[in-house]
Amino acid sequence: MLGEDLLSVATKMYTNQLSAIPVTDAEGRMIGSINSSRILKLLVEQFKNN
């Protein structure tokens, strides 16, 4: 998911009915995951700042 923007990730999660999605580094190794609750919080913060 390197370089994907927040809306793209949220759309992918919604479309595929995923509750979490892996976060990878530049070499494609998984370094963590992000869940739908965190995505929603980030989207709200981004919306408030624009």
The first five atom37 places (N, CA, C, CB, O) and aatype in JSON, in Angstrom:
{
  "aatype": [12, 10, 7, 6, 3, 10, 10, 15, 19, 0, 16, 11, 12, 18, 16, 2, 5, 10, 15, 0, 9, 14, 19, 16, 3, 0, 6, 7, 1, 12, 9, 7, 15, 9, 2, 15, 15, 1, 9, 10, 11, 10, 10, 19, 6, 5, 13, 11, 2, 2],
  "atom_mask": [
    [1, 1, 1, 1, 1],
    [1, 1, 1, 1, 1],
    [1, 1, 1, 0, 1],
    [1, 1, 1, 1, 1],
    [1, 1, 1, 1, 1],
    [1, 1, 1, 1, 1],
    [1, 1, 1, 1, 1],
    [1, 1, 1, 1, 1],
    [1, 1, 1, 1, 1],
    [1, 1, 1, 1, 1],
    [1, 1, 1, 1, 1],
    [1, 1, 1, 1, 1],
    [1, 1, 1, 1, 1],
    [1, 1, 1, 1, 1],
    [1, 1, 1, 1, 1],
    [1, 1, 1, 1, 1],
    [1, 1, 1, 1, 1],
    [1, 1, 1, 1, 1],
    [1, 1, 1, 1, 1],
    [1, 1, 1, 1, 1],
    [1, 1, 1, 1, 1],
    [1, 1, 1, 1, 1],
    [1, 1, 1, 1, 1],
    [1, 1, 1, 1, 1],
    [1, 1, 1, 1, 1],
    [1, 1, 1, 1, 1],
    [1, 1, 1, 1, 1],
    [1, 1, 1, 0, 1],
    [1, 1, 1, 1, 1],
    [1, 1, 1, 1, 1],
    [1, 1, 1, 1, 1],
    [1, 1, 1, 0, 1],
    [1, 1, 1, 1, 1],
    [1, 1, 1, 1, 1],
    [1, 1, 1, 1, 1],
    [1, 1, 1, 1, 1],
    [1, 1, 1, 1, 1],
    [1, 1, 1, 1, 1],
    [1, 1, 1, 1, 1],
    [1, 1, 1, 1, 1],
    [1, 1, 1, 1, 1],
    [1, 1, 1, 1, 1],
    [1, 1, 1, 1, 1],
    [1, 1, 1, 1, 1],
    [1, 1, 1, 1, 1],
    [1, 1, 1, 1, 1],
    [1, 1, 1, 1, 1],
    [1, 1, 1, 1, 1],
    [1, 1, 1, 1, 1],
    [1, 1, 1, 1, 1]
  ],
  "atom_positions": [
    [[0.81, -1.19, 0.0], [0.0, 0.0, 0.0], [0.86, 1.26, 0.0], [-0.93, -0.01, 1.19], [0.35, 2.36, 0.22]],
    [[2.14, 1.11, -0.24], [3.07, 2.23, -0.19], [2.6, 3.36, -1.09], [4.45, 1.78, -0.6], [2.37, 3.18, -2.28]],
    [[2.48, 4.54, -0.5], [2.13, 5.71, -1.26], [0.64, 5.91, -1.52], [0.0, 0.0, 0.0], [0.25, 6.91, -2.12]],
    [[-0.19, 4.98, -1.09], [-1.63, 5.15, -1.31], [-2.18, 6.21, -0.38], [-2.39, 3.81, -1.11], [-1.79, 6.3, 0.79]],
    [[-3.09, 7.02, -0.9], [-3.68, 8.03, -0.04], [-4.79, 7.43, 0.8], [-4.22, 9.2, -0.88], [-5.26, 6.32, 0.55]],
    [[-5.19, 8.18, 1.8], [-6.17, 7.72, 2.78], [-7.5, 7.32, 2.15], [-6.4, 8.78, 3.81], [-8.06, 6.29, 2.49]],
    [[-8.0, 8.13, 1.23], [-9.28, 7.83, 0.59], [-9.2, 6.55, -0.22], [-9.72, 8.99, -0.3], [-10.15, 5.77, -0.24]],
    [[-8.09, 6.33, -0.9], [-7.9, 5.11, -1.68], [-7.93, 3.87, -0.78], [-6.57, 5.17, -2.45], [-8.56, 2.87, -1.11]],
    [[-7.25, 3.95, 0.35], [-7.22, 2.83, 1.3], [-8.62, 2.6, 1.87], [-6.21, 3.1, 2.45], [-9.08, 1.45, 1.95]],
    [[-9.31, 3.67, 2.26], [-10.67, 3.53, 2.8], [-11.61, 2.92, 1.77], [-11.21, 4.9, 3.26], [-12.44, 2.08, 2.11]],
    [[-11.48, 3.34, 0.53], [-12.33, 2.79, -0.53], [-12.06, 1.31, -0.74], [-12.11, 3.54, -1.84], [-12.99, 0.53, -0.89]],
    [[-10.79, 0.93, -0.74], [-10.41, -0.48, -0.9], [-10.97, -1.32, 0.25], [-8.88, -0.62, -0.97], [-11.46, -2.43, 0.04]],
    [[-10.89, -0.79, 1.46], [-11.41, -1.52, 2.62], [-12.92, -1.67, 2.53], [-11.02, -0.8, 3.93], [-13.45, -2.74, 2.82]],
    [[-13.61, -0.61, 2.15], [-15.07, -0.65, 2.04], [-15.51, -1.6, 0.93], [-15.62, 0.76, 1.77], [-16.4, -2.42, 1.13]],
    [[-14.9, -1.48, -0.23], [-15.26, -2.3, -1.38], [-15.07, -3.79, -1.12], [-14.44, -1.9, -2.59], [-15.88, -4.62, -1.54]],
    [[-14.0, -4.11, -0.4], [-13.67, -5.51, -0.14], [-14.13, -5.99, 1.23], [-12.19, -5.73, -0.27], [-13.8, -7.09, 1.66]],
    [[-14.9, -5.14, 1.92], [-15.43, -5.45, 3.25], [-14.35, -5.92, 4.21], [-16.51, -6.52, 3.14], [-14.48, -6.95, 4.87]],
    [[-13.27, -5.14, 4.28], [-12.14, -5.46, 5.16], [-12.22, -4.63, 6.43], [-10.8, -5.21, 4.44], [-12.55, -3.44, 6.38]],
    [[-11.94, -5.24, 7.56], [-11.93, -4.5, 8.81], [-10.53, -3.97, 9.14], [-12.43, -5.37, 9.95], [-10.37, -3.1, 9.99]],
    [[-9.53, -4.51, 8.46], [-8.15, -4.06, 8.63], [-7.39, -4.36, 7.35], [-7.46, -4.75, 9.87], [-7.8, -5.18, 6.54]],
    [[-6.26, -3.67, 7.18], [-5.46, -3.85, 5.97], [-3.98, -3.71, 6.36], [-5.86, -2.79, 4.85], [-3.65, -2.9, 7.23]],
    [[-3.11, -4.49, 5.74], [-1.69, -4.42, 6.12], [-1.03, -3.12, 5.66], [-0.94, -5.6, 5.52], [-1.41, -2.51, 4.67]],
    [[-0.03, -2.72, 6.43], [0.83, -1.59, 6.08], [2.2, -2.18, 5.77], [0.9, -0.5, 7.25], [2.75, -2.94, 6.57]],
    [[2.75, -1.82, 4.62], [4.03, -2.39, 4.2], [5.08, -1.31, 4.03], [3.88, -3.19, 2.91], [4.75, -0.13, 3.84]],
    [[6.35, -1.73, 4.09], [7.44, -0.78, 3.84], [7.77, -0.78, 2.34], [8.69, -1.15, 4.69], [7.09, -1.44, 1.55]],
    [[8.79, -0.06, 1.97], [9.15, 0.1, 0.56], [9.53, -1.23, -0.11], [10.31, 1.07, 0.43], [9.42, -1.36, -1.32]],
    [[9.98, -2.2, 0.68], [10.33, -3.51, 0.14], [9.16, -4.48, 0.12], [11.47, -4.1, 0.94], [9.32, -5.63, -0.29]],
    [[8.0, -4.03, 0.56], [6.81, -4.88, 0.56], [6.65, -5.73, 1.8], [0.0, 0.0, 0.0], [5.76, -6.58, 1.85]],
    [[7.5, -5.52, 2.81], [7.38, -6.28, 4.06], [6.33, -5.65, 4.95], [8.74, -6.35, 4.8], [6.26, -4.42, 5.08]],
    [[5.52, -6.49, 5.55], [4.47, -5.99, 6.45], [5.11, -5.41, 7.7], [3.47, -7.12, 6.82], [5.92, -6.06, 8.36]],
    [[4.74, -4.17, 8.03], [5.27, -3.53, 9.23], [4.16, -3.24, 10.24], [5.99, -2.24, 8.86], [4.43, -2.74, 11.33]],
    [[2.94, -3.55, 9.87], [1.82, -3.33, 10.77], [0.51, -3.46, 10.03], [0.0, 0.0, 0.0], [0.45, -3.96, 8.91]],
    [[-0.53, -2.99, 10.66], [-1.85, -2.99, 10.02], [-2.61, -1.77, 10.51], [-2.63, -4.3, 10.31], [-2.27, -1.17, 11.53]],
    [[-3.64, -1.44, 9.78], [-4.5, -0.32, 10.17], [-5.94, -0.79, 10.07], [-4.24, 0.96, 9.27], [-6.33, -1.43, 9.09]],
    [[-6.73, -0.47, 11.09], [-8.12, -0.94, 11.09], [-9.08, 0.16, 10.66], [-8.5, -1.45, 12.48], [-8.7, 1.33, 10.53]],
    [[-10.3, -0.22, 10.45], [-11.3, 0.72, 9.94], [-11.58, 1.86, 10.91], [-12.59, -0.02, 9.64], [-11.89, 2.97, 10.48]],
    [[-11.48, 1.62, 12.21], [-11.7, 2.69, 13.19], [-10.63, 3.77, 13.05], [-11.69, 2.12, 14.63], [-10.93, 4.96, 13.11]],
    [[-9.4, 3.35, 12.86], [-8.3, 4.31, 12.71], [-8.44, 5.08, 11.4], [-6.93, 3.58, 12.76], [-8.18, 6.28, 11.34]],
    [[-8.84, 4.38, 10.33], [-9.05, 5.03, 9.04], [-10.13, 6.11, 9.19], [-9.46, 4.0, 7.95], [-9.96, 7.23, 8.69]],
    [[-11.23, 5.79, 9.87], [-12.3, 6.76, 10.06], [-11.81, 7.98, 10.84], [-13.49, 6.11, 10.8], [-12.11, 9.11, 10.47]],
    [[-11.04, 7.75, 11.91], [-10.49, 8.86, 12.69], [-9.6, 9.75, 11.82], [-9.69, 8.33, 13.89], [-9.68, 10.97, 11.9]],
    [[-8.75, 9.14, 10.99], [-7.86, 9.91, 10.12], [-8.63, 10.7, 9.07], [-6.86, 8.98, 9.43], [-8.28, 11.84, 8.76]],
    [[-9.69, 10.09, 8.52], [-10.52, 10.8, 7.55], [-11.21, 12.01, 8.17], [-11.57, 9.85, 6.95], [-11.29, 13.07, 7.56]],
    [[-11.71, 11.84, 9.39], [-12.37, 12.96, 10.08], [-11.36, 14.07, 10.34], [-13.01, 12.48, 11.41], [-11.68, 15.24, 10.13]],
    [[-10.15, 13.73, 10.8], [-9.12, 14.73, 11.05], [-8.77, 15.46, 9.75], [-7.85, 14.07, 11.66], [-8.63, 16.68, 9.74]],
    [[-8.63, 14.71, 8.67], [-8.3, 15.31, 7.4], [-9.41, 16.25, 6.92], [-8.04, 14.22, 6.35], [-9.14, 17.34, 6.41]],
    [[-10.65, 15.84, 7.1], [-11.79, 16.65, 6.72], [-11.83, 17.95, 7.52], [-13.08, 15.86, 6.92], [-12.09, 19.02, 6.97]],
    [[-11.57, 17.86, 8.82], [-11.59, 19.04, 9.69], [-10.51, 20.04, 9.29], [-11.39, 18.63, 11.17], [-10.7, 21.25, 9.41]],
    [[-9.38, 19.55, 8.81], [-8.25, 20.41, 8.47], [-8.39, 21.05, 7.1], [-6.98, 19.62, 8.53], [-7.6, 21.94, 6.76]],
    [[-9.36, 20.63, 6.3], [-9.52, 21.2, 4.95], [-10.64, 22.14, 4.87], [-9.72, 20.14, 3.95], [-10.9, 22.7, 3.81]]
  ]
}
